[in-house]
């Protein structure tokens, strides 16, 4: 155990949830509460002193479950760390366990790298055991329309497909591809091909020689949109 920490049983009224939670959605913790009731608390919470209470760094769901069970005390590991280290500990725990959605990961990475400026994508990647491209690709998901982000968070679209859809500049085109991807009627490779077609018509580097070439390409894109719309309708029946 780290020499710079102490293990104690802390009264549940002295504990408060993290001020920087990584999960954006409330979760049903009854199943976890049943598990703790049967097997006990297998891992202590990790907390830090915060004003007149102790703030949970790792174990927010366990705290809620123990409250549901009306526990009076919880075993905790107490660490005296600053905001950045507390956030890093929480990130490492959740990313390694894959216990948060790709969108929540993206928001957490953006907060660390951009909002708080605690380190570069490379530095954060080293702490998490991930490549800088993993960090940047996750953050890029936040460029998706919010309804598509919700689909990714719910697991209706794979992250590989979502990474391709990010490159679609027109939101309605992105939604068509998201609908296709969510119904498993298109692999991420197929999604990428559609993305390339959609973006060609808006590329200044395309170098079309005439208005007729432009019209042909635009009509091709329209036909593609119609086909994708029909696929979406069929899949939603």
Secondary structure, DSSP 8 states (H G I E B T S, - for coil): --TTEEEEEEEGGGEE--TT-S--S----HHHHHHHHHH--SS-EEEEEETTEEEEEE-HHHHHHHHHTT-SEEEEEEE---HHHHHHHHHHHHHHHT-S-HHHHHHHHHIIIIIS----HHHHHHHHT--HHHHHHHHHGGGS-HHHHHHHHTTSS-HHHHHHHTT--SHHHHHHHHHHHHTTSS-HHHHHHHHHHHHHTT-TTS---SHHHHHHHHHHHHHHHHHHHHHHHHHT-
